[in-house]
Amino acid sequence: MALKFLGIYPNTPDDGSPTIWQDEDTGDLVIQSWKADEQTLQQCQEVGSVPGHTTDVPAHEAVIRLPANMLQFLPRPDSEVNGGNSGT
């Protein structure tokens, strides 16, 4: 697996800030961010997703909260990733 750094939370302190990487082999995003709080998890379970799909979060998954200003680092087919601390 070869990871490419995409961005870190703008104006971040030294440690523990949301960060995004992309697996260059698969295109998958690898995201470090804040764990969702209990209220957010409860809302996710209440809203659900597709009918018949469990709202439980399996042990091998997590719900994270990605700050809106991190969306600028998500790769999009039609645009360049610019701004913030993108490492470029």
PDB file of N, CA, C and O in Angstrom:
ATOM      1  N   MET A   1       0.848  -1.173   0.000  1.00  0.00           N
ATOM      2  CA  MET A   1       0.000   0.000   0.000  1.00  0.00           C
ATOM      3  C   MET A   1       0.894   1.236   0.000  1.00  0.00           C
ATOM      4  O   MET A   1       1.795   1.357   0.830  1.00  0.00           O
ATOM      5  N   ALA A   2       0.647   2.140  -0.919  1.00  0.00           N
ATOM      6  CA  ALA A   2       1.380   3.396  -0.985  1.00  0.00           C
ATOM      7  C   ALA A   2       0.401   4.527  -0.703  1.00  0.00           C
ATOM      8  O   ALA A   2      -0.526   4.752  -1.480  1.00  0.00           O
ATOM      9  N   LEU A   3       0.598   5.239   0.404  1.00  0.00           N
ATOM     10  CA  LEU A   3      -0.294   6.340   0.750  1.00  0.00           C
ATOM     11  C   LEU A   3       0.250   7.663   0.251  1.00  0.00           C
ATOM     12  O   LEU A   3       1.450   7.930   0.314  1.00  0.00           O
ATOM     13  N   LYS A   4      -0.659   8.484  -0.245  1.00  0.00           N
ATOM     14  CA  LYS A   4      -0.333   9.845  -0.669  1.00  0.00           C
ATOM     15  C   LYS A   4      -1.028  10.797   0.303  1.00  0.00           C
ATOM     16  O   LYS A   4      -2.241  10.706   0.493  1.00  0.00           O
ATOM     17  N   PHE A   5      -0.278  11.705   0.918  1.00  0.00           N
ATOM     18  CA  PHE A   5      -0.835  12.702   1.822  1.00  0.00           C
ATOM     19  C   PHE A   5      -1.668  13.693   1.023  1.00  0.00           C
ATOM     20  O   PHE A   5      -1.192  14.239   0.028  1.00  0.00           O
ATOM     21  N   LEU A   6      -2.917  13.934   1.449  1.00  0.00           N
ATOM     22  CA  LEU A   6      -3.783  14.892   0.762  1.00  0.00           C
ATOM     23  C   LEU A   6      -3.960  16.183   1.533  1.00  0.00           C
ATOM     24  O   LEU A   6      -3.988  17.256   0.931  1.00  0.00           O
ATOM     25  N   GLY A   7      -4.081  16.109   2.858  1.00  0.00           N
ATOM     26  CA  GLY A   7      -4.268  17.334   3.610  1.00  0.00           C
ATOM     27  C   GLY A   7      -4.465  17.102   5.086  1.00  0.00           C
ATOM     28  O   GLY A   7      -4.799  16.004   5.532  1.00  0.00           O
ATOM     29  N   ILE A   8      -4.246  18.171   5.834  1.00  0.00           N
ATOM     30  CA  ILE A   8      -4.433  18.164   7.283  1.00  0.00           C
ATOM     31  C   ILE A   8      -5.275  19.370   7.656  1.00  0.00           C
ATOM     32  O   ILE A   8      -5.263  20.381   6.953  1.00  0.00           O
ATOM     33  N   TYR A   9      -5.999  19.271   8.748  1.00  0.00           N
ATOM     34  CA  TYR A   9      -6.872  20.346   9.214  1.00  0.00           C
ATOM     35  C   TYR A   9      -6.114  21.666   9.182  1.00  0.00           C
ATOM     36  O   TYR A   9      -5.062  21.781   9.811  1.00  0.00           O
ATOM     37  N   PRO A  10      -6.625  22.669   8.459  1.00  0.00           N
ATOM     38  CA  PRO A  10      -5.915  23.951   8.339  1.00  0.00           C
ATOM     39  C   PRO A  10      -5.629  24.587   9.695  1.00  0.00           C
ATOM     40  O   PRO A  10      -6.434  24.512  10.623  1.00  0.00           O
ATOM     41  N   ASN A  11      -4.466  25.209   9.781  1.00  0.00           N
ATOM     42  CA  ASN A  11      -4.010  25.884  10.996  1.00  0.00           C
ATOM     43  C   ASN A  11      -3.999  24.948  12.194  1.00  0.00           C
ATOM     44  O   ASN A  11      -4.349  25.336  13.309  1.00  0.00           O
ATOM     45  N   THR A  12      -3.597  23.727  11.948  1.00  0.00           N
ATOM     46  CA  THR A  12      -3.614  22.695  12.973  1.00  0.00           C
ATOM     47  C   THR A  12      -2.531  22.914  14.030  1.00  0.00           C
ATOM     48  O   THR A  12      -1.449  23.423  13.738  1.00  0.00           O
ATOM     49  N   PRO A  13      -2.849  22.517  15.270  1.00  0.00           N
ATOM     50  CA  PRO A  13      -1.766  22.482  16.261  1.00  0.00           C
ATOM     51  C   PRO A  13      -0.844  21.309  15.934  1.00  0.00           C
ATOM     52  O   PRO A  13      -0.983  20.692  14.877  1.00  0.00           O
ATOM     53  N   ASP A  14       0.079  20.999  16.812  1.00  0.00           N
ATOM     54  CA  ASP A  14       1.100  19.989  16.527  1.00  0.00           C
ATOM     55  C   ASP A  14       0.586  18.561  16.398  1.00  0.00           C
ATOM     56  O   ASP A  14       1.058  17.824  15.532  1.00  0.00           O
ATOM     57  N   ASP A  15      -0.363  18.148  17.226  1.00  0.00           N
ATOM     58  CA  ASP A  15      -0.752  16.741  17.269  1.00  0.00           C
ATOM     59  C   ASP A  15      -2.266  16.553  17.184  1.00  0.00           C
ATOM     60  O   ASP A  15      -3.034  17.454  17.523  1.00  0.00           O
ATOM     61  N   GLY A  16      -2.682  15.372  16.728  1.00  0.00           N
ATOM     62  CA  GLY A  16      -4.063  14.946  16.825  1.00  0.00           C
ATOM     63  C   GLY A  16      -5.057  15.673  15.959  1.00  0.00           C
ATOM     64  O   GLY A  16      -6.186  15.892  16.398  1.00  0.00           O
ATOM     65  N   SER A  17      -4.706  16.052  14.774  1.00  0.00           N
ATOM     66  CA  SER A  17      -5.628  16.780  13.915  1.00  0.00           C
ATOM     67  C   SER A  17      -6.104  15.920  12.756  1.00  0.00           C
ATOM     68  O   SER A  17      -5.373  15.050  12.283  1.00  0.00           O
ATOM     69  N   PRO A  18      -7.342  16.162  12.289  1.00  0.00           N
ATOM     70  CA  PRO A  18      -7.847  15.412  11.140  1.00  0.00           C
ATOM     71  C   PRO A  18      -6.884  15.478   9.950  1.00  0.00           C
ATOM     72  O   PRO A  18      -6.364  16.538   9.602  1.00  0.00           O
ATOM     73  N   THR A  19      -6.668  14.318   9.344  1.00  0.00           N
ATOM     74  CA  THR A  19      -5.730  14.181   8.236  1.00  0.00           C
ATOM     75  C   THR A  19      -6.337  13.222   7.217  1.00  0.00           C
ATOM     76  O   THR A  19      -7.051  12.290   7.589  1.00  0.00           O
ATOM     77  N   ILE A  20      -6.054  13.446   5.929  1.00  0.00           N
ATOM     78  CA  ILE A  20      -6.559  12.583   4.868  1.00  0.00           C
ATOM     79  C   ILE A  20      -5.400  12.131   3.978  1.00  0.00           C
ATOM     80  O   ILE A  20      -4.547  12.924   3.580  1.00  0.00           O
ATOM     81  N   TRP A  21      -5.402  10.821   3.679  1.00  0.00           N
ATOM     82  CA  TRP A  21      -4.450  10.224   2.750  1.00  0.00           C
ATOM     83  C   TRP A  21      -5.244   9.458   1.697  1.00  0.00           C
ATOM     84  O   TRP A  21      -6.418   9.152   1.906  1.00  0.00           O
ATOM     85  N   GLN A  22      -4.617   9.152   0.582  1.00  0.00           N
ATOM     86  CA  GLN A  22      -5.249   8.309  -0.431  1.00  0.00           C
ATOM     87  C   GLN A  22      -4.330   7.144  -0.741  1.00  0.00           C
ATOM     88  O   GLN A  22      -3.130   7.320  -0.954  1.00  0.00           O
ATOM     89  N   ASP A  23      -4.913   5.937  -0.764  1.00  0.00           N
ATOM     90  CA  ASP A  23      -4.180   4.740  -1.158  1.00  0.00           C
ATOM     91  C   ASP A  23      -4.004   4.819  -2.670  1.00  0.00           C
ATOM     92  O   ASP A  23      -4.980   4.773  -3.419  1.00  0.00           O
ATOM     93  N   GLU A  24      -2.767   4.938  -3.108  1.00  0.00           N
ATOM     94  CA  GLU A  24      -2.505   5.124  -4.541  1.00  0.00           C
ATOM     95  C   GLU A  24      -2.800   3.868  -5.361  1.00  0.00           C
ATOM     96  O   GLU A  24      -2.968   3.950  -6.577  1.00  0.00           O
ATOM     97  N   ASP A  25      -2.864   2.720  -4.711  1.00  0.00           N
ATOM     98  CA  ASP A  25      -3.165   1.485  -5.429  1.00  0.00           C
ATOM     99  C   ASP A  25      -4.661   1.310  -5.677  1.00  0.00           C
ATOM    100  O   ASP A  25      -5.068   0.869  -6.752  1.00  0.00           O
ATOM    101  N   THR A  26      -5.484   1.658  -4.674  1.00  0.00           N
ATOM    102  CA  THR A  26      -6.927   1.402  -4.768  1.00  0.00           C
ATOM    103  C   THR A  26      -7.777   2.657  -4.928  1.00  0.00           C
ATOM    104  O   THR A  26      -8.933   2.580  -5.341  1.00  0.00           O
ATOM    105  N   GLY A  27      -7.198   3.821  -4.596  1.00  0.00           N
ATOM    106  CA  GLY A  27      -7.971   5.062  -4.609  1.00  0.00           C
ATOM    107  C   GLY A  27      -8.747   5.285  -3.322  1.00  0.00           C
ATOM    108  O   GLY A  27      -9.392   6.321  -3.165  1.00  0.00           O
ATOM    109  N   ASP A  28      -8.697   4.314  -2.383  1.00  0.00           N
ATOM    110  CA  ASP A  28      -9.391   4.459  -1.105  1.00  0.00           C
ATOM    111  C   ASP A  28      -8.850   5.658  -0.337  1.00  0.00           C
ATOM    112  O   ASP A  28      -7.673   6.002  -0.444  1.00  0.00           O
ATOM    113  N   LEU A  29      -9.733   6.290   0.442  1.00  0.00           N
ATOM    114  CA  LEU A  29      -9.312   7.359   1.337  1.00  0.00           C
ATOM    115  C   LEU A  29      -9.076   6.785   2.719  1.00  0.00           C
ATOM    116  O   LEU A  29      -9.847   5.949   3.190  1.00  0.00           O
ATOM    117  N   VAL A  30      -8.020   7.227   3.365  1.00  0.00           N
ATOM    118  CA  VAL A  30      -7.709   6.859   4.739  1.00  0.00           C
ATOM    119  C   VAL A  30      -7.821   8.150   5.543  1.00  0.00           C
ATOM    120  O   VAL A  30      -7.130   9.130   5.267  1.00  0.00           O
ATOM    121  N   ILE A  31      -8.704   8.135   6.541  1.00  0.00           N
ATOM    122  CA  ILE A  31      -9.031   9.374   7.249  1.00  0.00           C
ATOM    123  C   ILE A  31      -8.808   9.225   8.743  1.00  0.00           C
ATOM    124  O   ILE A  31      -9.298   8.289   9.375  1.00  0.00           O
ATOM    125  N   GLN A  32      -8.060  10.170   9.291  1.00  0.00           N
ATOM    126  CA  GLN A  32      -7.934  10.312  10.742  1.00  0.00           C
ATOM    127  C   GLN A  32      -8.777  11.521  11.098  1.00  0.00           C
ATOM    128  O   GLN A  32      -8.572  12.602  10.545  1.00  0.00           O
ATOM    129  N   SER A  33      -9.716  11.359  12.005  1.00  0.00           N
ATOM    130  CA  SER A  33     -10.549  12.485  12.401  1.00  0.00           C
ATOM    131  C   SER A  33     -11.115  12.239  13.780  1.00  0.00           C
ATOM    132  O   SER A  33     -10.783  11.252  14.436  1.00  0.00           O
ATOM    133  N   TRP A  34     -11.968  13.140  14.209  1.00  0.00           N
ATOM    134  CA  TRP A  34     -12.563  13.039  15.535  1.00  0.00           C
ATOM    135  C   TRP A  34     -13.601  11.929  15.567  1.00  0.00           C
ATOM    136  O   TRP A  34     -14.402  11.791  14.642  1.00  0.00           O
ATOM    137  N   LYS A  35     -13.584  11.138  16.635  1.00  0.00           N
ATOM    138  CA  LYS A  35     -14.601  10.115  16.820  1.00  0.00           C
ATOM    139  C   LYS A  35     -15.940  10.812  17.032  1.00  0.00           C
ATOM    140  O   LYS A  35     -16.022  11.835  17.711  1.00  0.00           O
ATOM    141  N   ALA A  36     -16.971  10.250  16.450  1.00  0.00           N
ATOM    142  CA  ALA A  36     -18.305  10.799  16.653  1.00  0.00           C
ATOM    143  C   ALA A  36     -18.718  10.570  18.106  1.00  0.00           C
ATOM    144  O   ALA A  36     -18.418   9.530  18.693  1.00  0.00           O
ATOM    145  N   ASP A  37     -19.411  11.562  18.678  1.00  0.00           N
ATOM    146  CA  ASP A  37     -19.875  11.416  20.051  1.00  0.00           C
ATOM    147  C   ASP A  37     -21.142  10.549  20.091  1.00  0.00           C
ATOM    148  O   ASP A  37     -21.701  10.209  19.048  1.00  0.00           O
ATOM    149  N   GLU A  38     -21.577  10.206  21.273  1.00  0.00           N
ATOM    150  CA  GLU A  38     -22.739   9.329  21.438  1.00  0.00           C
ATOM    151  C   GLU A  38     -23.995   9.896  20.789  1.00  0.00           C
ATOM    152  O   GLU A  38     -24.782   9.149  20.207  1.00  0.00           O
ATOM    153  N   GLN A  39     -24.190  11.207  20.883  1.00  0.00           N
ATOM    154  CA  GLN A  39     -25.371  11.829  20.281  1.00  0.00           C
ATOM    155  C   GLN A  39     -25.351  11.653  18.758  1.00  0.00           C
ATOM    156  O   GLN A  39     -26.386  11.371  18.154  1.00  0.00           O
ATOM    157  N   THR A  40     -24.191  11.817  18.146  1.00  0.00           N
ATOM    158  CA  THR A  40     -24.068  11.635  16.698  1.00  0.00           C
ATOM    159  C   THR A  40     -24.332  10.182  16.314  1.00  0.00           C
ATOM    160  O   THR A  40     -25.037   9.914  15.341  1.00  0.00           O
ATOM    161  N   LEU A  41     -23.767   9.239  17.079  1.00  0.00           N
ATOM    162  CA  LEU A  41     -23.999   7.814  16.805  1.00  0.00           C
ATOM    163  C   LEU A  41     -25.487   7.483  16.906  1.00  0.00           C
ATOM    164  O   LEU A  41     -26.024   6.733  16.090  1.00  0.00           O
ATOM    165  N   GLN A  42     -26.139   8.047  17.909  1.00  0.00           N
ATOM    166  CA  GLN A  42     -27.567   7.817  18.088  1.00  0.00           C
ATOM    167  C   GLN A  42     -28.359   8.352  16.894  1.00  0.00           C
ATOM    168  O   GLN A  42     -29.286   7.698  16.416  1.00  0.00           O
ATOM    169  N   GLN A  43     -27.992   9.545  16.413  1.00  0.00           N
ATOM    170  CA  GLN A  43     -28.656  10.130  15.249  1.00  0.00           C
ATOM    171  C   GLN A  43     -28.452   9.258  14.013  1.00  0.00           C
ATOM    172  O   GLN A  43     -29.381   9.064  13.229  1.00  0.00           O
ATOM    173  N   CYS A  44     -27.248   8.737  13.841  1.00  0.00           N
ATOM    174  CA  CYS A  44     -26.971   7.858  12.698  1.00  0.00           C
ATOM    175  C   CYS A  44     -27.875   6.626  12.749  1.00  0.00           C
ATOM    176  O   CYS A  44     -28.407   6.190  11.728  1.00  0.00           O
ATOM    177  N   GLN A  45     -28.037   6.078  13.940  1.00  0.00           N
ATOM    178  CA  GLN A  45     -28.878   4.887  14.087  1.00  0.00           C
ATOM    179  C   GLN A  45     -30.342   5.217  13.841  1.00  0.00           C
ATOM    180  O   GLN A  45     -31.066   4.405  13.266  1.00  0.00           O
ATOM    181  N   GLU A  46     -30.795   6.404  14.268  1.00  0.00           N
ATOM    182  CA  GLU A  46     -32.190   6.802  14.068  1.00  0.00           C
ATOM    183  C   GLU A  46     -32.490   7.056  12.593  1.00  0.00           C
ATOM    184  O   GLU A  46     -33.544   6.664  12.093  1.00  0.00           O
ATOM    185  N   VAL A  47     -31.568   7.706  11.905  1.00  0.00           N
ATOM    186  CA  VAL A  47     -31.763   8.023  10.488  1.00  0.00           C
ATOM    187  C   VAL A  47     -31.623   6.768   9.636  1.00  0.00           C
ATOM    188  O   VAL A  47     -32.380   6.567   8.686  1.00  0.00           O
ATOM    189  N   GLY A  48     -30.641   5.917   9.982  1.00  0.00           N
ATOM    190  CA  GLY A  48     -30.437   4.686   9.228  1.00  0.00           C
ATOM    191  C   GLY A  48     -29.854   4.952   7.850  1.00  0.00           C
ATOM    192  O   GLY A  48     -29.338   6.034   7.570  1.00  0.00           O
ATOM    193  N   SER A  49     -29.946   3.944   6.999  1.00  0.00           N
ATOM    194  CA  SER A  49     -29.429   4.091   5.633  1.00  0.00           C
ATOM    195  C   SER A  49     -30.426   3.468   4.669  1.00  0.00           C
ATOM    196  O   SER A  49     -31.375   4.138   4.261  1.00  0.00           O
ATOM    197  N   VAL A  50     -30.246   2.228   4.298  1.00  0.00           N
ATOM    198  CA  VAL A  50     -31.183   1.563   3.386  1.00  0.00           C
ATOM    199  C   VAL A  50     -32.080   0.620   4.182  1.00  0.00           C
ATOM    200  O   VAL A  50     -31.640   0.036   5.173  1.00  0.00           O
ATOM    201  N   PRO A  51     -33.320   0.469   3.763  1.00  0.00           N
ATOM    202  CA  PRO A  51     -34.231  -0.425   4.486  1.00  0.00           C
ATOM    203  C   PRO A  51     -33.643  -1.826   4.633  1.00  0.00           C
ATOM    204  O   PRO A  51     -33.094  -2.391   3.687  1.00  0.00           O
ATOM    205  N   GLY A  52     -33.771  -2.368   5.834  1.00  0.00           N
ATOM    206  CA  GLY A  52     -33.289  -3.713   6.097  1.00  0.00           C
ATOM    207  C   GLY A  52     -31.821  -3.796   6.481  1.00  0.00           C
ATOM    208  O   GLY A  52     -31.337  -4.869   6.840  1.00  0.00           O
ATOM    209  N   HIS A  53     -31.110  -2.684   6.410  1.00  0.00           N
ATOM    210  CA  HIS A  53     -29.690  -2.660   6.750  1.00  0.00           C
ATOM    211  C   HIS A  53     -29.560  -2.274   8.219  1.00  0.00           C
ATOM    212  O   HIS A  53     -30.161  -1.294   8.660  1.00  0.00           O
ATOM    213  N   THR A  54     -28.780  -3.036   8.974  1.00  0.00           N
ATOM    214  CA  THR A  54     -28.627  -2.749  10.392  1.00  0.00           C
ATOM    215  C   THR A  54     -28.037  -1.359  10.616  1.00  0.00           C
ATOM    216  O   THR A  54     -27.269  -0.864   9.791  1.00  0.00           O
ATOM    217  N   THR A  55     -28.395  -0.740  11.721  1.00  0.00           N
ATOM    218  CA  THR A  55     -27.827   0.568  12.063  1.00  0.00           C
ATOM    219  C   THR A  55     -26.705   0.426  13.080  1.00  0.00           C
ATOM    220  O   THR A  55     -26.140   1.424  13.530  1.00  0.00           O
ATOM    221  N   ASP A  56     -26.380  -0.814  13.445  1.00  0.00           N
ATOM    222  CA  ASP A  56     -25.259  -1.038  14.356  1.00  0.00           C
ATOM    223  C   ASP A  56     -23.945  -0.806  13.612  1.00  0.00           C
ATOM    224  O   ASP A  56     -23.847  -1.062  12.412  1.00  0.00           O
ATOM    225  N   VAL A  57     -22.941  -0.321  14.334  1.00  0.00           N
ATOM    226  CA  VAL A  57     -21.616  -0.122  13.749  1.00  0.00           C
ATOM    227  C   VAL A  57     -20.773  -1.348  14.118  1.00  0.00           C
ATOM    228  O   VAL A  57     -20.510  -1.587  15.297  1.00  0.00           O
ATOM    229  N   PRO A  58     -20.347  -2.126  13.109  1.00  0.00           N
ATOM    230  CA  PRO A  58     -19.546  -3.317  13.399  1.00  0.00           C
ATOM    231  C   PRO A  58     -18.225  -2.955  14.079  1.00  0.00           C
ATOM    232  O   PRO A  58     -17.734  -1.834  13.945  1.00  0.00           O
ATOM    233  N   ALA A  59     -17.664  -3.904  14.798  1.00  0.00           N
ATOM    234  CA  ALA A  59     -16.418  -3.678  15.539  1.00  0.00           C
ATOM    235  C   ALA A  59     -15.266  -3.247  14.624  1.00  0.00           C
ATOM    236  O   ALA A  59     -14.356  -2.551  15.074  1.00  0.00           O
ATOM    237  N   HIS A  60     -15.292  -3.649  13.346  1.00  0.00           N
ATOM    238  CA  HIS A  60     -14.195  -3.308  12.434  1.00  0.00           C
ATOM    239  C   HIS A  60     -14.438  -1.978  11.711  1.00  0.00           C
ATOM    240  O   HIS A  60     -13.666  -1.620  10.821  1.00  0.00           O
ATOM    241  N   GLU A  61     -15.502  -1.234  12.076  1.00  0.00           N
ATOM    242  CA  GLU A  61     -15.798   0.068  11.481  1.00  0.00           C
ATOM    243  C   GLU A  61     -15.911   1.123  12.570  1.00  0.00           C
ATOM    244  O   GLU A  61     -15.992   0.796  13.754  1.00  0.00           O
ATOM    245  N   ALA A  62     -15.915   2.391  12.167  1.00  0.00           N
ATOM    246  CA  ALA A  62     -16.075   3.491  13.108  1.00  0.00           C
ATOM    247  C   ALA A  62     -16.842   4.615  12.424  1.00  0.00           C
ATOM    248  O   ALA A  62     -16.808   4.749  11.201  1.00  0.00           O
ATOM    249  N   VAL A  63     -17.531   5.415  13.221  1.00  0.00           N
ATOM    250  CA  VAL A  63     -18.159   6.628  12.704  1.00  0.00           C
ATOM    251  C   VAL A  63     -17.268   7.781  13.136  1.00  0.00           C
ATOM    252  O   VAL A  63     -16.995   7.960  14.323  1.00  0.00           O
ATOM    253  N   ILE A  64     -16.819   8.557  12.164  1.00  0.00           N
ATOM    254  CA  ILE A  64     -15.973   9.709  12.465  1.00  0.00           C
ATOM    255  C   ILE A  64     -16.691  10.974  12.015  1.00  0.00           C
ATOM    256  O   ILE A  64     -17.590  10.926  11.176  1.00  0.00           O
ATOM    257  N   ARG A  65     -16.291  12.088  12.573  1.00  0.00           N
ATOM    258  CA  ARG A  65     -16.845  13.377  12.165  1.00  0.00           C
ATOM    259  C   ARG A  65     -15.732  14.123  11.428  1.00  0.00           C
ATOM    260  O   ARG A  65     -14.721  14.496  12.022  1.00  0.00           O
ATOM    261  N   LEU A  66     -15.932  14.331  10.138  1.00  0.00           N
ATOM    262  CA  LEU A  66     -14.958  15.040   9.315  1.00  0.00           C
ATOM    263  C   LEU A  66     -15.369  16.506   9.233  1.00  0.00           C
ATOM    264  O   LEU A  66     -16.463  16.801   8.751  1.00  0.00           O
ATOM    265  N   PRO A  67     -14.527  17.436   9.689  1.00  0.00           N
ATOM    266  CA  PRO A  67     -14.875  18.850   9.618  1.00  0.00           C
ATOM    267  C   PRO A  67     -15.128  19.286   8.172  1.00  0.00           C
ATOM    268  O   PRO A  67     -14.447  18.836   7.251  1.00  0.00           O
ATOM    269  N   ALA A  68     -16.106  20.159   7.988  1.00  0.00           N
ATOM    270  CA  ALA A  68     -16.488  20.612   6.642  1.00  0.00           C
ATOM    271  C   ALA A  68     -15.309  21.207   5.874  1.00  0.00           C
ATOM    272  O   ALA A  68     -15.228  21.051   4.656  1.00  0.00           O
ATOM    273  N   ASN A  69     -14.394  21.887   6.573  1.00  0.00           N
ATOM    274  CA  ASN A  69     -13.281  22.507   5.836  1.00  0.00           C
ATOM    275  C   ASN A  69     -12.254  21.482   5.362  1.00  0.00           C
ATOM    276  O   ASN A  69     -11.292  21.848   4.687  1.00  0.00           O
ATOM    277  N   MET A  70     -12.438  20.207   5.703  1.00  0.00           N
ATOM    278  CA  MET A  70     -11.562  19.156   5.190  1.00  0.00           C
ATOM    279  C   MET A  70     -12.042  18.637   3.840  1.00  0.00           C
ATOM    280  O   MET A  70     -11.300  17.939   3.149  1.00  0.00           O
ATOM    281  N   LEU A  71     -13.278  18.970   3.455  1.00  0.00           N
ATOM    282  CA  LEU A  71     -13.815  18.504   2.177  1.00  0.00           C
ATOM    283  C   LEU A  71     -12.976  18.989   1.003  1.00  0.00           C
ATOM    284  O   LEU A  71     -12.960  18.350  -0.049  1.00  0.00           O
ATOM    285  N   GLN A  72     -12.283  20.108   1.168  1.00  0.00           N
ATOM    286  CA  GLN A  72     -11.438  20.642   0.092  1.00  0.00           C
ATOM    287  C   GLN A  72     -10.332  19.669  -0.317  1.00  0.00           C
ATOM    288  O   GLN A  72      -9.794  19.776  -1.419  1.00  0.00           O
ATOM    289  N   PHE A  73      -9.989  18.730   0.552  1.00  0.00           N
ATOM    290  CA  PHE A  73      -8.904  17.802   0.264  1.00  0.00           C
ATOM    291  C   PHE A  73      -9.373  16.510  -0.390  1.00  0.00           C
ATOM    292  O   PHE A  73      -8.548  15.704  -0.819  1.00  0.00           O
ATOM    293  N   LEU A  74     -10.701  16.297  -0.472  1.00  0.00           N
ATOM    294  CA  LEU A  74     -11.211  15.076  -1.094  1.00  0.00           C
ATOM    295  C   LEU A  74     -11.020  15.144  -2.602  1.00  0.00           C
ATOM    296  O   LEU A  74     -11.409  16.134  -3.224  1.00  0.00           O
ATOM    297  N   PRO A  75     -10.436  14.123  -3.200  1.00  0.00           N
ATOM    298  CA  PRO A  75     -10.211  14.136  -4.642  1.00  0.00           C
ATOM    299  C   PRO A  75     -11.530  14.156  -5.411  1.00  0.00           C
ATOM    300  O   PRO A  75     -12.471  13.437  -5.076  1.00  0.00           O
ATOM    301  N   ARG A  76     -11.579  14.984  -6.436  1.00  0.00           N
ATOM    302  CA  ARG A  76     -12.742  15.057  -7.313  1.00  0.00           C
ATOM    303  C   ARG A  76     -12.242  14.984  -8.750  1.00  0.00           C
ATOM    304  O   ARG A  76     -11.215  15.576  -9.083  1.00  0.00           O
ATOM    305  N   PRO A  77     -12.958  14.264  -9.596  1.00  0.00           N
ATOM    306  CA  PRO A  77     -12.495  14.093 -10.975  1.00  0.00           C
ATOM    307  C   PRO A  77     -12.337  15.396 -11.747  1.00  0.00           C
ATOM    308  O   PRO A  77     -11.481  15.490 -12.626  1.00  0.00           O
ATOM    309  N   ASP A  78     -13.153  16.407 -11.431  1.00  0.00           N
ATOM    310  CA  ASP A  78     -13.172  17.629 -12.236  1.00  0.00           C
ATOM    311  C   ASP A  78     -12.377  18.782 -11.661  1.00  0.00           C
ATOM    312  O   ASP A  78     -12.376  19.862 -12.251  1.00  0.00           O
ATOM    313  N   SER A  79     -11.690  18.602 -10.522  1.00  0.00           N
ATOM    314  CA  SER A  79     -11.028  19.762  -9.924  1.00  0.00           C
ATOM    315  C   SER A  79      -9.691  19.388  -9.294  1.00  0.00           C
ATOM    316  O   SER A  79      -9.404  18.219  -9.035  1.00  0.00           O
ATOM    317  N   GLU A  80      -8.902  20.399  -9.063  1.00  0.00           N
ATOM    318  CA  GLU A  80      -7.634  20.249  -8.381  1.00  0.00           C
ATOM    319  C   GLU A  80      -7.862  20.466  -6.890  1.00  0.00           C
ATOM    320  O   GLU A  80      -8.757  21.219  -6.505  1.00  0.00           O
ATOM    321  N   VAL A  81      -7.062  19.816  -6.045  1.00  0.00           N
ATOM    322  CA  VAL A  81      -7.128  20.044  -4.612  1.00  0.00           C
ATOM    323  C   VAL A  81      -6.185  21.197  -4.303  1.00  0.00           C
ATOM    324  O   VAL A  81      -4.981  21.096  -4.535  1.00  0.00           O
ATOM    325  N   ASN A  82      -6.732  22.296  -3.777  1.00  0.00           N
ATOM    326  CA  ASN A  82      -5.943  23.489  -3.485  1.00  0.00           C
ATOM    327  C   ASN A  82      -6.268  24.015  -2.093  1.00  0.00           C
ATOM    328  O   ASN A  82      -7.326  23.720  -1.536  1.00  0.00           O
ATOM    329  N   GLY A  83      -5.360  24.784  -1.548  1.00  0.00           N
ATOM    330  CA  GLY A  83      -5.626  25.481  -0.297  1.00  0.00           C
ATOM    331  C   GLY A  83      -5.231  24.677   0.914  1.00  0.00           C
ATOM    332  O   GLY A  83      -4.830  23.518   0.812  1.00  0.00           O
ATOM    333  N   GLY A  84      -5.353  25.321   2.080  1.00  0.00           N
ATOM    334  CA  GLY A  84      -5.070  24.651   3.348  1.00  0.00           C
ATOM    335  C   GLY A  84      -3.642  24.167   3.422  1.00  0.00           C
ATOM    336  O   GLY A  84      -2.755  24.700   2.755  1.00  0.00           O
ATOM    337  N   ASN A  85      -3.431  23.176   4.220  1.00  0.00           N
ATOM    338  CA  ASN A  85      -2.117  22.564   4.398  1.00  0.00           C
ATOM    339  C   ASN A  85      -2.054  21.295   3.575  1.00  0.00           C
ATOM    340  O   ASN A  85      -1.904  20.208   4.133  1.00  0.00           O
ATOM    341  N   SER A  86      -2.164  21.405   2.269  1.00  0.00           N
ATOM    342  CA  SER A  86      -2.272  20.229   1.405  1.00  0.00           C
ATOM    343  C   SER A  86      -0.946  19.541   1.130  1.00  0.00           C
ATOM    344  O   SER A  86      -0.914  18.484   0.500  1.00  0.00           O
ATOM    345  N   GLY A  87       0.151  20.130   1.596  1.00  0.00           N
ATOM    346  CA  GLY A  87       1.434  19.494   1.384  1.00  0.00           C
ATOM    347  C   GLY A  87       1.983  19.680  -0.008  1.00  0.00           C
ATOM    348  O   GLY A  87       2.970  19.041  -0.373  1.00  0.00           O
ATOM    349  N   THR A  88       1.364  20.543  -0.799  1.00  0.00           N
ATOM    350  CA  THR A  88       1.866  20.770  -2.156  1.00  0.00           C
ATOM    351  C   THR A  88       2.537  22.112  -2.263  1.00  0.00           C
ATOM    352  O   THR A  88       3.022  22.476  -3.335  1.00  0.00           O
TER     353      THR A  88
END
